[in-house]
Amino acid sequence: MKATKPSGALINPPELQPVAIPEINQPPQLPRLAFTMRETADMLGLSYISIHRLLKRGLLKSSLALRHKIISMQEIERFLKS
């Protein structure tokens, strides 16, 4: 036996309509200071392997503090100026 909706029933009664939730004050987002090799490649319009080659040749420097190589925005700007 199929259950059917009674005709004329409201799908969303007015008291259950979605209400706008006020925004919570979020602290301003800080600018990124460093990027992964992939993100750097995307920013410069190069391939991942090109970034790897630039690092290997010493033309671009990465942070040695972490397991994964990250490249500072300051280093990217220095590279672009040279």
Z-matrix of the N, CA and C atoms (Angstrom, degrees):
N
C 1 1.434
C 2 1.537 1 108.71
N 3 1.331 2 117.16 1 125.80
C 4 1.459 3 122.51 2 -179.36
C 5 1.519 4 110.66 3 -85.32
N 6 1.341 5 113.98 4 138.95
C 7 1.453 6 118.89 5 174.23
C 8 1.520 7 107.51 6 -88.66
N 9 1.293 8 116.42 7 131.17
C 10 1.459 9 120.44 8 -179.90
C 11 1.517 10 109.16 9 -118.11
N 12 1.342 11 114.60 10 153.37
C 13 1.453 12 119.71 11 176.80
C 14 1.517 13 108.76 12 -78.86
N 15 1.288 14 115.68 13 139.88
C 16 1.466 15 116.75 14 174.70
C 17 1.521 16 109.39 15 -68.16
N 18 1.300 17 116.19 16 140.77
C 19 1.461 18 119.24 17 -178.72
C 20 1.523 19 109.33 18 -66.68
N 21 1.343 20 114.15 19 144.30
C 22 1.451 21 119.52 20 179.01
C 23 1.525 22 113.33 21 84.22
N 24 1.349 23 119.10 22 2.61
C 25 1.465 24 120.96 23 179.69
C 26 1.527 25 109.15 24 -76.52
N 27 1.319 26 116.55 25 141.73
C 28 1.460 27 121.50 26 178.03
C 29 1.522 28 109.38 27 -79.32
N 30 1.329 29 115.76 28 134.93
C 31 1.466 30 119.51 29 177.93
C 32 1.521 31 109.31 30 -75.16
N 33 1.319 32 117.36 31 -50.53
C 34 1.460 33 123.11 32 177.10
C 35 1.519 34 108.39 33 -123.94
N 36 1.314 35 117.43 34 97.23
C 37 1.463 36 118.67 35 178.56
C 38 1.528 37 109.73 36 -58.67
N 39 1.320 38 118.43 37 152.32
C 40 1.472 39 121.36 38 -176.50
C 41 1.517 40 113.35 39 -54.75
N 42 1.316 41 118.90 40 -34.18
C 43 1.466 42 119.67 41 -178.41
C 44 1.530 43 112.78 42 -72.16
N 45 1.352 44 118.89 43 -11.47
C 46 1.460 45 122.08 44 179.78
C 47 1.530 46 112.66 45 -108.69
N 48 1.328 47 118.36 46 13.04
C 49 1.458 48 121.18 47 178.94
C 50 1.529 49 109.32 48 -68.81
N 51 1.353 50 116.97 49 147.21
C 52 1.467 51 119.40 50 178.68
C 53 1.524 52 111.13 51 -61.54
N 54 1.312 53 115.16 52 144.40
C 55 1.456 54 121.77 53 -178.75
C 56 1.522 55 107.89 54 -117.44
N 57 1.319 56 116.62 55 140.63
C 58 1.468 57 120.56 56 177.66
C 59 1.522 58 109.41 57 -66.65
N 60 1.317 59 115.94 58 131.81
C 61 1.461 60 121.76 59 179.53
C 62 1.526 61 107.59 60 -94.43
N 63 1.322 62 118.33 61 127.47
C 64 1.468 63 119.10 62 179.75
C 65 1.524 64 110.53 63 -65.56
N 66 1.345 65 115.63 64 146.23
C 67 1.462 66 120.11 65 -179.43
C 68 1.522 67 110.03 66 -70.76
N 69 1.318 68 114.65 67 141.28
C 70 1.460 69 120.60 68 176.43
C 71 1.522 70 106.50 69 -87.72
N 72 1.301 71 116.77 70 138.50
C 73 1.466 72 119.64 71 -179.97
C 74 1.518 73 109.53 72 -64.42
N 75 1.328 74 114.92 73 110.87
C 76 1.459 75 121.56 74 178.39
C 77 1.521 76 108.10 75 -98.99
N 78 1.333 77 117.80 76 143.52
C 79 1.461 78 118.22 77 175.55
C 80 1.523 79 109.40 78 -65.72
N 81 1.326 80 118.59 79 149.93
C 82 1.459 81 119.85 80 -179.66
C 83 1.524 82 110.40 81 -62.33
N 84 1.326 83 115.44 82 141.04
C 85 1.458 84 119.75 83 -178.42
C 86 1.529 85 109.18 84 -77.36
N 87 1.317 86 115.87 85 130.65
C 88 1.457 87 121.48 86 -179.73
C 89 1.521 88 110.08 87 -77.57
N 90 1.336 89 116.87 88 149.81
C 91 1.470 90 118.94 89 178.22
C 92 1.526 91 110.36 90 -68.91
N 93 1.324 92 115.92 91 149.03
C 94 1.464 93 120.69 92 178.75
C 95 1.520 94 109.39 93 -69.29
N 96 1.311 95 116.59 94 138.43
C 97 1.457 96 121.78 95 -179.76
C 98 1.517 97 112.38 96 -102.82
N 99 1.339 98 117.45 97 -20.17
C 100 1.464 99 120.67 98 -177.95
C 101 1.519 100 109.55 99 -147.70
N 102 1.329 101 115.10 100 155.55
C 103 1.458 102 121.70 101 -174.74
C 104 1.521 103 110.20 102 -136.18
N 105 1.315 104 116.15 103 153.81
C 106 1.460 105 121.05 104 175.85
C 107 1.526 106 109.05 105 -72.36
N 108 1.309 107 116.29 106 170.70
C 109 1.464 108 120.24 107 177.69
C 110 1.521 109 110.53 108 -61.83
N 111 1.323 110 117.67 109 -40.40
C 112 1.471 111 121.91 110 179.89
C 113 1.533 112 110.82 111 -64.57
N 114 1.330 113 116.77 112 -44.69
C 115 1.462 114 120.27 113 179.06
C 116 1.527 115 111.01 114 -64.68
N 117 1.323 116 116.70 115 -39.35
C 118 1.464 117 120.93 116 177.55
C 119 1.523 118 110.26 117 -63.18
N 120 1.315 119 116.31 118 -43.10
C 121 1.469 120 120.62 119 178.57
C 122 1.524 121 110.15 120 -60.45
N 123 1.316 122 117.61 121 -43.71
C 124 1.464 123 121.40 122 179.56
C 125 1.527 124 111.05 123 -64.26
N 126 1.331 125 117.32 124 -41.73
C 127 1.466 126 120.85 125 -179.71
C 128 1.525 127 111.77 126 -64.16
N 129 1.333 128 116.26 127 -39.56
C 130 1.463 129 120.56 128 -176.57
C 131 1.522 130 113.00 129 -88.81
N 132 1.322 131 116.68 130 -6.60
C 133 1.462 132 119.51 131 -179.02
C 134 1.518 133 112.36 132 72.78
N 135 1.325 134 115.98 133 29.97
C 136 1.464 135 122.10 134 179.33
C 137 1.520 136 109.45 135 -115.60
N 138 1.322 137 115.02 136 171.53
C 139 1.457 138 119.27 137 176.34
C 140 1.530 139 109.56 138 -86.77
N 141 1.305 140 115.04 139 162.50
C 142 1.465 141 121.38 140 177.38
C 143 1.524 142 110.42 141 -58.49
N 144 1.316 143 116.55 142 -42.53
C 145 1.474 144 120.26 143 -177.85
C 146 1.533 145 110.95 144 -67.10
N 147 1.336 146 117.37 145 -31.55
C 148 1.470 147 120.06 146 176.71
C 149 1.522 148 110.58 147 -65.09
N 150 1.324 149 116.90 148 -40.53
C 151 1.467 150 120.44 149 176.59
C 152 1.517 151 109.43 150 -63.75
N 153 1.317 152 117.35 151 -41.10
C 154 1.465 153 121.55 152 177.77
C 155 1.530 154 110.20 153 -59.67
N 156 1.326 155 117.14 154 -43.66
C 157 1.472 156 121.12 155 179.42
C 158 1.528 157 111.71 156 -65.21
N 159 1.328 158 116.88 157 -40.73
C 160 1.465 159 120.25 158 178.22
C 161 1.525 160 110.79 159 -62.66
N 162 1.317 161 117.15 160 -39.09
C 163 1.458 162 121.34 161 177.16
C 164 1.524 163 110.46 162 -65.73
N 165 1.326 164 116.36 163 -43.95
C 166 1.461 165 121.35 164 -178.06
C 167 1.530 166 111.31 165 -63.80
N 168 1.343 167 116.46 166 -36.42
C 169 1.472 168 121.25 167 -179.90
C 170 1.525 169 112.52 168 -81.23
N 171 1.319 170 117.67 169 -8.40
C 172 1.456 171 121.24 170 179.60
C 173 1.525 172 113.46 171 83.21
N 174 1.317 173 118.01 172 9.65
C 175 1.458 174 121.03 173 179.85
C 176 1.525 175 111.43 174 -80.27
N 177 1.309 176 116.55 175 -18.90
C 178 1.456 177 123.95 176 177.33
C 179 1.518 178 105.95 177 -136.15
N 180 1.322 179 117.21 178 138.34
C 181 1.466 180 120.13 179 -177.45
C 182 1.523 181 110.11 180 -114.35
N 183 1.331 182 115.11 181 143.10
C 184 1.464 183 120.46 182 178.25
C 185 1.520 184 109.52 183 -117.33
N 186 1.320 185 115.73 184 166.28
C 187 1.449 186 121.81 185 178.28
C 188 1.527 187 109.25 186 -73.57
N 189 1.316 188 115.55 187 138.67
C 190 1.468 189 120.79 188 178.28
C 191 1.528 190 110.97 189 -99.17
N 192 1.328 191 117.09 190 3.02
C 193 1.460 192 121.13 191 -174.41
C 194 1.521 193 113.88 192 -78.49
N 195 1.311 194 117.31 193 -22.41
C 196 1.454 195 120.37 194 -174.49
C 197 1.518 196 111.66 195 -116.29
N 198 1.309 197 114.52 196 167.02
C 199 1.459 198 120.36 197 178.10
C 200 1.530 199 111.46 198 -66.64
N 201 1.348 200 115.04 199 -41.60
C 202 1.457 201 120.78 200 178.21
C 203 1.517 202 109.09 201 -95.61
N 204 1.304 203 116.33 202 144.53
C 205 1.457 204 120.17 203 -178.64
C 206 1.519 205 109.61 204 -74.80
N 207 1.327 206 114.63 205 129.44
C 208 1.452 207 119.86 206 173.13
C 209 1.521 208 107.86 207 -125.01
N 210 1.315 209 114.96 208 148.09
C 211 1.459 210 121.13 209 -174.82
C 212 1.524 211 107.47 210 -120.49
N 213 1.326 212 115.82 211 126.73
C 214 1.463 213 119.82 212 -177.02
C 215 1.526 214 110.59 213 -73.27
N 216 1.317 215 114.66 214 154.00
C 217 1.456 216 120.64 215 177.41
C 218 1.526 217 110.03 216 -63.09
N 219 1.318 218 116.58 217 -35.93
C 220 1.462 219 122.02 218 177.42
C 221 1.524 220 110.71 219 -61.23
N 222 1.332 221 117.06 220 -40.66
C 223 1.466 222 121.49 221 178.61
C 224 1.518 223 111.03 222 -68.40
N 225 1.322 224 116.87 223 -39.04
C 226 1.479 225 120.53 224 178.47
C 227 1.534 226 108.92 225 -63.49
N 228 1.334 227 117.46 226 -43.64
C 229 1.459 228 120.71 227 179.27
C 230 1.526 229 110.89 228 -64.89
N 231 1.337 230 117.54 229 -39.80
C 232 1.476 231 120.77 230 177.25
C 233 1.522 232 110.37 231 -61.34
N 234 1.320 233 116.71 232 -43.65
C 235 1.462 234 121.36 233 179.69
C 236 1.530 235 110.95 234 -61.83
N 237 1.319 236 116.48 235 -41.47
C 238 1.466 237 119.89 236 -178.64
C 239 1.526 238 112.47 237 -68.00
N 240 1.338 239 117.36 238 -29.98
C 241 1.458 240 120.93 239 179.24
C 242 1.526 241 112.21 240 -74.72
N 243 1.333 242 116.85 241 -27.42
C 244 1.472 243 119.46 242 -176.18
C 245 1.511 244 112.30 243 -81.38
